[in-house]
Amino acid sequence: MSEPLREPIWVFMLRCADGSYCRGRTTSLESRIGHLLAGVVPGCTAQRLPLQLVWCEQCDSCADALAVEQQLAGWCQCRNLRLQDMGRIR
């Protein structure tokens, strides 16, 4: 079992302007998403604006968050769409 964090960690998924999905994890969801939406974080998302937060989930440990993120990374486009349609943004 993973050791709990003092602060929660979030796993999130963004839909990019080109229809692709980007995933990540952070301890400060609002701050991280704000930076990504503003395009100030170098990488693939900065070139795929605008972005839309379509899903996020709070995890109790880094190991749990990493496992969720890795699971999402292996999903096909249609499965990502189903998760988005479920509206699991909290």
N, C-alpha and C positions, 0 to 999 in steps of 0.2 A: 504494500500500500504506500502511496506517495505521501510525503510529509506536507501538511497544509502550509500555505503561505500566510504571512501576516496580512497581506492585502490580496484581494481576488485578482485573478488574471482572466482576461477576456480573449476569446477567439472570435474573429470576425471574418465576414466575406463581403467583398465589394464587387459590384457589377460595373465594368468599365464601358466607356462610350462605344468601343468596338464589339461589345457583346461578350467579351472574355470576363473571367472572374479572377480576382486576386484575394488571397487569404493571408491572415496574419494573426499575431497575438500580442497583447500589451497589458500592462497594469493600469494604464490611464487611457481608457477608451475614447473619451471625448477629445482629449488632446491629440492622440494619435490620428484619429479620423479627421480632425480639423486640419492637421498638417498635410495629410494625404489629399484631402479635398482642395486645399490651397495650392497643391502642386509643388510644395517646398521640399518634399522628400525625393531624392534622386532615385531613379529606378523605373520599372515598367509603368507604374501608375502615373507618374508625372507626364508620360507621353500618351496616356489614354484617358485624359479628362474629357468630360466630367465623369465623376464617380458617384455611385450610389451605394450607401450601406444597405445591404439586403438581408443580413442575418448576423446575429452575435449571440454568444453564450458565455456565461460566467463559469469558470472552473476553479477548483479549490487548490490546485497545485500546478507547477510548471510542467510536470510530467503528464498530467491529465490534459492540459492545454495543447501540448505538443502532439499527443496521440490524436486528439480531435482534429488538429490542423493537418496532420499527415493523412488522416482518413479522408478529409475533404479534398485534399490534393489529388487523391486517386479516383475521384468521382468523375463521371462523364458529364457533359453539358446538360443533358436532360435531368439528371439527378440534382444538379445545382439549381436548376429552374424549379424543381419540385420543392426543394428546401426554401428557396426564395418565396414561392407561392404560399408556403405554410405560414409565413409571416412571423417567424420566431424571433423577431427583434424585441429585446427586453430593455 
